[in-house]
Amino acid sequence: MSVDVEVVESAQPDGVVPGERGTWSLSWHGLRTVAVLELRQRVRSTRWKTALIVWFLMVGLITLLTTGAFSILSGDQPGSDEPFGGTVYSIVVGFVLFLGLLVAPALSSGAINGDRNAGTLATLQVTLLSPAEIVLGKLAASWIAALAFLVASIPFLVWALVGGGVNWLALLTTVLMLALMLGVVCAIGLGFSAIVSKTSGSAVLTYLTVGGITAVLPILFGLLVPATTTTESVRVWDVEPGYTWEETTAPECEWQTHEVDVWHSERTWWLLAPNPFVVVADAQPLNGDPEQLSEEGNMLAVLQYGVRYARTGDTGPQDWCSGYVMDGNTIQPDSPVEPVKVSDQLVWPWGLGFDLLLGAAGVVVAVNRLRVPTAELPQGTRVA
Amino acid sequence: MTPDGGIRAQGVRRSFGPVHAVADVDLVAAPGRVTALIGPNGSGKTTLLLMLAGLLKPDAGTIRIAGADPVTQNYVARSRTGWMPDVFGTWDSLTAREVLTTVAAAYRIDAAAGLARASELLELVHLSELADQPAHVLSRGQKQRLGLARALVHDPDVLLLDEPASGLDPRSRVDLRVLVRRLAAEGKTVLVSSHVLTELDEMADDAVFISRGRTVATQSVADGDRPREWRLTGLDPEALTARLDEDGPAYRKEPDGPGVLVELTGDAAAAALLRSAIEAGIDVSSLAPAGGVLEQAYLALEEERR
């Protein structure tokens, strides 16, 4: 602080009126003042350091255990040098995200109502900081605190990558998406902390919201399967009628029409999109062959293909005939049905967009609540 | 007084749901003077100060702080107002110096000037020795002094002090009084709310009395023409009362002491009474105003309300 010589608009002791600044005025100086104030208080609390150490140990333990388990498994099969990195990587990423979703609400959901209860919010509001500077400064501080947890897990992500099987570019997208998701959760927590007077209340509401997009929406997606499944007449490239499978000649394939249950997941895929795990998984570069997914055990890639197939949904004609193997030869290798391509069916931009909107809503709500002079007070709160 | 200086509030009202915290307050506080805001607990003092500080929007009425309307020109009004709240919350893990440099930064003062200002203010409120201690080790009175320093960081034209003396030791009270008088002498407008009237007596020039959210009276403390009660004691109370019966102003016996209470107008009347008593051979041991001006005015108002 003391070496800082940045020139900012200085106080006007001679009574010159400084320019009017509104609720949404932003300055780097104001943002930094609030963020530094918040971070100083956080850094000095021992609780936070303990949490960071516990986090480091937990992620480390999980990485060690999964790595050990898969080393033993692959060691059991002599000659197998299958890379198990994908499995370990996806487990570590999932675990980091899971813990992050638990920690981030705790970091931000007391930022405004906690200060209000301690009587320190109004002392900031009367200064020349704009409400937007106070809110975004607090958001920056809680986000930086959340990112410290993410940084503490990066060594383990890199370690898992060394195991092989995962594109190095995936590390970049994964860390970026994890960071954005933590920021969104911080912003949601901040919004609730401006509405609710008790810090425990805002924490619960934040957890419920995160739980809603992470668990409730996918469950809804599952429950809607019967509603989105319809019986339709579908053209099927099928085995010729009367073929018994005991003959030595390969079956002839032909177009038939069958009454089939078709699941239109393309109508409800968006319920999966806001899920943070989906966003993180889908944003990684699409790699490998979908046929080998189950063998590689990269659960992030499985999730990625899963949501992309869900978005693609019903593709029309089906192929029930091609691909059978008889006497070592694949029969009917050429199918008139186009294989499903999922590479361009991106899900994460929609999910990320929705989540960012949620976060932005939290910020807007918080800024409006900090507007001075206050016209209405939330139930059970004092100004100072 | 310039038309745009000081604090002017007219017909200010604010309610919280069904509670009319401030029902109708008129208040004028002039630059260069200390104005006392006096009222019983729950009379709306703190709510009024929140509105003057630009934190709370009045339901009705107009406010001008150094010429700026805190509702429409909130930023300008805030830049000229220093507010010291009654409930003093502080950033506990920060040191006293950091609290002040943070507030200076929040008032958009650059870092070097903020640091210099912090040292100056710590000196002013006698906290230099504790400057680098975390704020949570400060006592209540020390926190109160830090709160006062915080309100002064940006050298405001208008100071709003909500119960500034609560928790202060006698030495600090004297310091507070001297400081407040000095700030007023520099031309600042100072509004002090309190219900400790004796301390306001020595500090304030004007007084505004509010009760149940309304302005009930406005008066000048230094107003010498107003009759007030004086307490008179003599070595021989009987002789004293006999003398007063014979030739003197109306009096009443002090309910819980040996003296009598006389209502006199101005210091000259008191001097005349003392001279006549001595000339008559009465041994007067003391003659002094009974209670403060504000206390008497306040009690008189209470009396009227009953």
Interface residues (C-beta under 8 A of the other chain):
Chain A: M1 S2 D4 V5 E6 V7 V8 E9 S10 A11 Q12 P13 G15 V17 P18 E20 R21 G22 H29 G30 T33 V34 V36 L37 R40 Q41 R44 S45 D115 A118 G119 T120 A122 T123 L124 Q125 V126 T127 L128 L129 V372 P373 T374 A375 L377 V383 A384
Chain B: F16 T46 L50 M51 A53 G54 L55 L56 K57 P70 V71 Q73 N74 Y75 V76 R78 S79 R80 T81 W83 P85 D86 V87 F88 G89 T90 W91 D92 S93 L94 E98 T101 T102 V103 A105 A106 Y107 R108 I109 D110 A111 A112 A113 L115 R150 H154 D155 D157
